[in-house]
């Protein structure tokens, strides 16, 4: 929806297909709470797309299972985004950047596990963000034919269990690129 104010959304099941995105929130304001949301499918769109907004967004038990598309795209958010540990994002054969956080001036905290496998696209992108924390020791990132993780121009604290990048079949610059970034990047 557009210009969403104070709201609660609970117990939703979405299926993605084709090029369509799943859950799209733009220009949120006030407190937006999402609980028990399940998004699954094989579409090439984003399971969750958050674009703009100065509100406080909270996700509890958000379960995303995508085959081809992106799991989470967050851009231009100036408010807060909190994704609780009961949430998880799984991409099994992604051909788009699986999690992309770009141009966010707000505070983003992702405590849910990221299980991301991509080919020809990054597993994780953090670009031009004021404050990002990804803190799940259960996160596993795997990429074939592309840079697996790219963090640039951001304040980011990232914890993952493992990262695997296979660049043998493509001209991959580096498996992990961190440039002009502050914070911590830790593989447990």
Beta strands, then each sheet from edge to edge (+ up, - down):
strand 1: 7-16
strand 2: 23-28
strand 3: 31-41
strand 4: 46-53
strand 5: 56-66
strand 6: 70-75
strand 7: 80-83
strand 8: 88-94
strand 9: 99-102
strand 10: 107-110
strand 11: 113-119
strand 12: 124-127
strand 13: 131-135
strand 14: 140-144
strand 15: 149-152
strand 16: 155-160
strand 17: 162-166
strand 18: 176-179
strand 19: 182-187
sheet 1: 1+ 3+ 5+ 7+ 10+ 13+ 16+ 19+
sheet 2: 1+ 3+ 5+ 8+ 11+ 14+ 17+
sheet 3: 2+ 4+ 6+ 9+ 12+ 15+ 18+
end
